[in-house]
């Protein structure tokens, strides 16, 4: 009986040692347990073209990319995640794999909308709780750079090429997608699944406003501090293309500069010089009337100090 008691005590001691070791030894997933305290933000936002005025809601759920950036220059990226904005509530919860309560800039991106930053000074976000930020309210965006429909503020639709500017190049992409009867394309600005005249109307309206990303000076996506030297590298897309007999060629100038825009035929012969002069900053667009030209392939070349681009267009009669 005594021996049995000793054995029982020994087993109990061994069990106690094993239990202590199980509690004290760090687990392989200890890091993951710590990061259960993450930073969450309930984001309310929408895109201009996706809003249905008759229902007061979005026409579909909207995928967005959300970034947290440092609040001081150079505004480095801290964390990012993808969300799906609910069409009814216009909200989604963004979960970031960080646990630091800090002041951040919140940045929203969508595949055909103009990038938007949270208001000047950033937003203090607390780890461990669900923070809330409403981009649809007045003054919530940096520079208040959003479309105002009278009730909500939404991201501007139309930055199809995602270069931080809504201009003639985007309009050309929408026009070409319309001609091609494109479906499930970034040029579908109103979210109905295909590219049609309503998308073109949005593109036409916004491309004339010279809309650019509004962000703290010095950010990598700020138009003023980007690597654009004289001509925007996405400039020069003509629309329509193919065309008969006229087409429009547009480009952006961040600053005043000498510009030459010329047309060449397939042999390299100069056909027409549309402009050769100093132009002011901003968006410029020129029409070429090829009514007296034969069907075929032509090229237009845009040159400015330190920059040159040549693109192809097709005249079909």
N, C-alpha and C positions, 0 to 999 in steps of 0.2 A: 504494500500500500504506500509506504514511504517512497519507494522507488518510483511509483507511478506519479506521486506528487512532484518529485524532483524533475521527472521528464516533462510534466505539465508546465512547471515553472520555466524550464529551459526553452520549451517551445514558445511560451509567452514572451520571454526575453528576445528570442530570435525574431518573432513577429513585430515586437516593438522597434527593434533596430531597423528592420526592413521598412516599416511604416515611416520612421523618421527619415530614412534615406530617400524614400519616395517623395516626401514633402520637401526636403531640403535641396535635393539635387535639381538643378535647372532643367526644365523640359526642353525638348527640341523646338517646341512651338511657343516658347516663352516670348519671343519677339512678336509673334502674331497676336498673343494675348495682350501685350502692351498696346499694340496698335488698334485694339478694339476701341480704344478711346481715340476716335478719329474726328476730323472736322467735316461737318455736314452743313450744306447751305440749301435751303428751299428757294429755288429760283423761280420767279414769275417773269415770263417773257413771251414774245411772239414775233412773227414776221409779217410785215406789211401786207404782202400779197395773199397770205393765208387766212386773213381775217374775213369772216362772213358777217357783214353788217346786219343781215336779216335775223340771224340767230344770236349775234353778239358773242360768238365763239370762233375758235379757229376751225378751219374746214377739215383738218387732219392733225394727228399727233406730229410734232415737229422735232426731228433729231437735231441736237446742238452739241458743240464741243465747248467745254467750260474750262477756263484757266484761272489759276491764282498766281498773281505776279507780285513781286516785291514792291513796296510802296515808294522806294527810293531808286534813283537812277543807278544802274541801267535797267531797272525794272525786270530783273531776271525771272524766268519761269520757275515757280516753286512746285506746283503740282497741277495736273489736268485730268479731266475725266469726260466721258460722254454721257449725255442725258437724253431723255425723250420727253419733251414738253407735252403734257396732256391737253388735248384739244378743248376740253370742257373747262378745266380749272386754269389752264395756261401756266401750270406749275410742274416742277419736277425737283427731286432731291438729288443734289450732287454730293457724292461721297469722295472725299480726298484722303489719301493715305498719308496724312500728316497729323500731328497731335499738338501743334504749337498754336496757342492763342496769339494772334498778331493782327496788324493792320495790313490788308492786302487790296490790290486792285483785282476786281472780278472782270474777266474778259469773256464775251460770248462770240461764237463763230457759227455760221450756218453756210451751207454750200452755195447759196446764191444771194446771200444778204451781206450788207456792209457790217464789218466787225464793229462791235460796240464795247466800250470800257465803262466801268462804274464811275461814279462822280468823282470830281477832283478831290484828292486827299485820301482816297481809298476808304475801306470799310473795315472796322474792327470785328473780327470773327473769333468766336469762342469755341474751343475744342470741347467735345463731350456733350454738346447740345445741338439742336437743329436751329441754325441761324436762318434768317429770312432776308431776301433782297428782292425788291420789286422793280424790275426794269421798265415796267409798263407805266410807272408814275412819272409825273413831271419832275425834271431835275435829277433823275436817278442816273442818267448817263453822262459821261464826260462830254462837256460842251453841249449837253442837251441835244446830241446829234442823232435823233431818231425821228421817224415819221409820226406825226400827231394827227390822229383821226378824230380829235375832239373829246375822246374819252380815254383812250389808251395811247401809250407811246410804244411803237414797234420798230424793230430793225428795218432799215430801208431794204427793199427788194431790188435786185438788179446787178449785184457785183458777181456776175457769172464767172469771170476769169479769176476771181479772188486775189486781185492785186491791190485792194484797198481803195479803189476808185470806181465810181459808176460813170461810164462814159460811152462814147461811140463804139468802142471795141466791144463792150457788153451788148450794146444794141445790135451790133452786127452778128454776134453769136446767137442772139435770140431770133433775129431775122432769118439766119441760115437754118436754124433748127426748125423754124416754122415752115420754111420751104421744103425741108426734108421730112415733114410730118413726124418729128421726133416724139418719142414717148419716154417717160421716166428719165428725163434729161434735166441737167441743172438749169436749163433755160425755161423750165416750167415754173414760172414765178408765182403763180397763184395756187399751186399744189393740187390741180385737178387731174394730174396724170399725163397730160399731153401739152404740147406747145401750140398755142393758137393766138388769135388776134388780141385776146385780153392780156396775154403775157407781153405782147409787143407794145401795147398801150402803156403798161407799167414801165417797161424799159425806156420807151420814148420820153415819158414824163421825167423820170429820174435822171436820165443821161444828160438832160439839158440843165440840170441844177448844179453840176460840177460838185458832186458829193464825194467826200473823201473821209477816211477814218479819222476820228477825233480822239487823240490820245496824248498823254504827257510828252512833252518835248524830249527827244532823245531816245524814244522807244524804237525798237527794230521795225515795227510796223507803221510808225508814224510817216505819213507822206512827206512831211517836211524834212525828215532826217533819213529817208530811205536811200538806197544806193542809186536811185535814178539820177543821172547826171544832167542831161538836157531833155531827152525824149523818154517818155515812159516806154519801157521795153515791150509792153503789150499793146502799144499804140499801132495804128496803121492798118487795122483790119478793115477792109472795105465791105460795104453792104449796099445792095445785095450782091451776092457772088455765087453762081453766075449771074450776069446782068444783061439787060437789053433796053435801051441803049445807054442808060446812065447808071453810075455808081458813085457812092460817097466814101471818101477816105478821111478818117479823123485821127487826131493825135493830141496828146497833152504836153504842155510845156510848163514845168514847175517854175521856170524863170524865163525872162526875156532872152531870146536867142535867135541867131541866124538860122533859117530853115530853107531847104530846097526840097520840093516835092515834084518829081518828074515821072513820066510814063514812057515805057520802052516796049517795042514789039519783040517777037520771039527771036529775031536776029540781033537784038541789042541796039537797034536804031532808036534814037530819041524821037518820040512821037509828040509829046506835049510837056511843057513845064507849067504846072499849075500854080506854083508859088516859089519865089526865090527872093526872100527879104527877111528883115528882122521882125519877129513877131513877139507880141506880149505874152506873158504867162497865161495859162488857161487852156481850155479846150478849143481846138480849131478843126474845121471840117470843110473839105472842098469837094465839089462835084465835077466828075469828068463825063462829058457827053461824047460818046463814041459813035454817034449817029452816022458819021461818014467813014467809019472804019469797018474793015472786014471781020467776020467772025474769027475767033482764034484766041490764043493765049497771049496775055500781056503782063507786064511787070511794072510795079511802081516802086520807086526808091525814095525814101525819106532820109535826108542827111542833115546833121547838125554837128557842131564842134564836139568831137569825141564820140560820135554815135552815127551809125548807119544801119538801116534795115531795108531789105528788099523782099517783096511778097508778090505772089502770083494771083492773077484774076482771069476770069474767062468770060469773053463776050460771045453770047450765043444769040444769033438772029434767026 
